[in-house]
Amino acid sequence: MKGDAVKKLFKLKEWLTLNEAAKRLTVSFGEEISEVDCLQLALDGHITISILLSDSRYAVKAKIVTTSKRELFSRTITETTSEGAFSSLLNDVRFFTNAELDFEYETIKREGAVVRLRHDIYDLPCPLLGSEELDVMHLFDIKQGRNPREFVNTEGAFVLSGGELYNIMESFNPLEFKRMNDDVLAYCDSVTGEKVDFDNHHRFFYPADGLGDVEFIFRRENIEKFEQQSLGRDDGDLTLNESLLVIGSMLKALKKAEPTSKRWTQDTLKAEMLDVGLKLSPRLLDEYFSSANKSFKS
């Protein structure tokens, strides 16, 4: 009954703490899953981890694009030859071969105006993309009792909102909301007094070093997706409901076996299954049997 109550409560929760997620996966996988395991699964790109943002943050839309040095240096190329091209940047002229110019790589493109992400729950990219990975790794080290490793990612931290990728931003100087000379209220740079142009993030903002003070959590839907992918079936395999139906009918048949002296009880069957090496805990097996009986009766 307790196991059923836990499952019902899980369905009612939209998100779980790190500790709650570890307990849930321990039951699902039938083996001990720790908070450290949950963090490593997120770091390895197996499960989407989320953050609980307690205050609003500046952010700008971002996307991953494929580019090359030839495209990047298109305005600085001064001379082209059959072997490559010369590029002049800040009076520094350098020759790049065609192989160097045409090599494609992924980069981050930021576009649009800087917006304010309100306090809410946000998924992190999976796999992790920027300095948000370093924040998760920082907690991963702490949970293991180790001194956190020091890394830097100049691209900043990324979150997902409404299916869009956002880069968390910080203002170069503190911003203040005040009345301008034209009697209009606006955000201003507290140092220069200049009105902030939110369409020009390069002028007033830079990618934040990390996520800041946040709590790492897991959305229920992301846990369910991970469980389905990890414990799911290949073509031809039974689904969980189908498996429970088979087990339920098997239990029913064993209970009705003749003669009476040969009947199997659920406890006897459980003991035999564990004795032959089934790697599940007795409590978890009881929960499966209970679910199987309910599935068959329904």
Residue pairs with C-beta under 8 A, 6 or more apart in sequence:
3 27
3 283
3 286
3 287
3 290
4 287
4 290
4 291
6 27
10 16
10 24
10 220
11 220
13 20
13 220
14 121
14 219
14 220
15 50
15 52
15 121
15 217
15 218
15 219
15 220
16 24
16 217
16 218
16 219
16 220
16 223
17 215
17 217
18 35
18 38
18 39
18 216
18 217
18 218
19 35
21 35
21 38
21 217
21 218
21 223
22 33
22 34
22 35
22 37
22 38
24 223
25 33
25 37
25 38
25 223
25 227
26 32
26 33
27 284
27 287
28 227
28 231
29 230
29 231
30 279
30 280
30 281
30 284
31 279
35 143
36 140
36 143
36 144
38 47
38 49
38 218
39 49
39 136
39 139
39 140
39 143
39 216
40 140
41 47
41 226
42 48
42 49
42 124
42 126
42 128
42 136
43 128
43 133
43 136
43 137
43 140
44 127
45 126
45 127
45 128
46 226
46 230
47 126
47 218
47 222
47 223
47 225
47 226
48 123
48 124
48 126
48 218
48 219
48 222
48 225
48 226
49 123
49 124
49 126
49 136
49 216
49 217
49 218
49 222
50 121
50 122
50 123
50 124
50 216
50 217
50 218
50 219
50 222
51 121
51 122
51 124
51 159
51 211
51 214
51 215
51 216
51 217
52 121
52 214
52 215
52 216
52 217
53 117
53 118
53 119
53 120
53 121
53 122
53 214
54 119
54 213
54 214
54 215
55 119
56 116
56 117
56 118
56 119
57 116
57 117
57 168
57 169
57 208
57 212
58 114
58 115
58 116
58 117
58 168
58 169
58 170
58 171
58 205
59 114
59 115
59 116
59 117
59 159
59 161
59 166
59 167
59 168
59 169
60 110
60 111
60 112
60 113
60 114
60 115
60 166
60 167
60 169
60 201
60 205
61 110
61 111
61 112
61 164
61 165
61 166
61 167
62 108
62 109
62 110
62 111
62 158
62 165
62 166
62 167
63 108
63 109
63 111
63 165
64 106
64 107
64 108
64 109
64 129
64 165
65 106
65 107
65 108
65 109
66 104
66 105
66 106
66 107
67 104
67 105
67 106
67 107
68 101
68 102
68 103
68 104
68 105
69 96
69 100
69 101
69 102
69 103
70 77
70 85
70 101
70 102
73 85
73 87
73 89
73 96
73 101
76 87
76 88
76 89
77 85
77 86
77 87
78 86
78 87
78 88
78 93
79 85
79 86
80 86
83 97
83 98
84 95
84 96
84 97
84 98
84 100
84 101
85 95
85 96
85 98
85 101
86 93
86 94
86 95
86 96
87 93
87 94
87 95
87 96
108 130
108 155
108 167
110 167
110 201
112 199
113 198
113 199
113 201
114 169
114 198
114 199
114 201
114 204
114 205
115 166
115 198
117 159
117 161
117 166
117 168
121 217
121 219
122 159
122 160
122 161
123 159
123 160
123 219
123 222
124 132
124 136
124 158
124 159
124 160
125 132
125 158
125 159
125 160
125 165
128 136
129 155
129 158
129 165
130 153
130 155
130 156
130 157
130 158
130 167
130 207
131 152
131 153
131 155
131 156
131 157
131 207
131 208
131 209
131 210
131 211
132 157
132 158
132 159
132 210
132 211
133 153
134 151
134 152
134 153
134 210
135 157
135 210
135 211
135 214
136 216
137 148
137 149
137 151
138 148
138 149
139 216
141 147
141 148
141 149
142 148
152 209
154 207
155 167
155 207
156 167
156 168
156 169
156 206
156 207
156 208
156 209
157 167
157 168
157 207
157 208
157 209
157 210
157 211
158 165
158 166
158 167
158 168
159 165
159 166
159 168
159 211
160 166
167 207
168 207
168 208
168 211
168 212
169 201
169 205
169 206
169 207
169 208
170 205
170 206
170 207
170 208
170 209
171 189
171 196
171 204
171 205
172 189
172 204
172 205
172 206
173 189
173 190
173 191
173 192
174 190
174 191
175 187
175 188
175 189
175 190
175 196
176 187
176 188
176 190
177 185
177 186
177 187
177 188
178 185
178 186
178 188
179 185
180 186
180 188
180 195
186 195
186 196
187 195
187 196
187 198
188 194
188 195
188 196
189 195
189 196
189 204
196 204
197 203
197 204
198 204
231 240
233 239
238 246
241 295
244 288
244 291
244 292
244 295
244 296
245 292
245 295
245 296
247 288
247 289
247 292
248 292
248 293
248 294
248 295
248 296
248 297
249 296
251 266
251 269
251 289
251 292
251 293
251 296
252 296
254 263
254 264
254 269
255 263
255 264
255 265
256 263
257 263
257 264
266 289
270 282
270 285
270 286
270 289
273 285
274 280
274 282
274 285
278 285
280 288
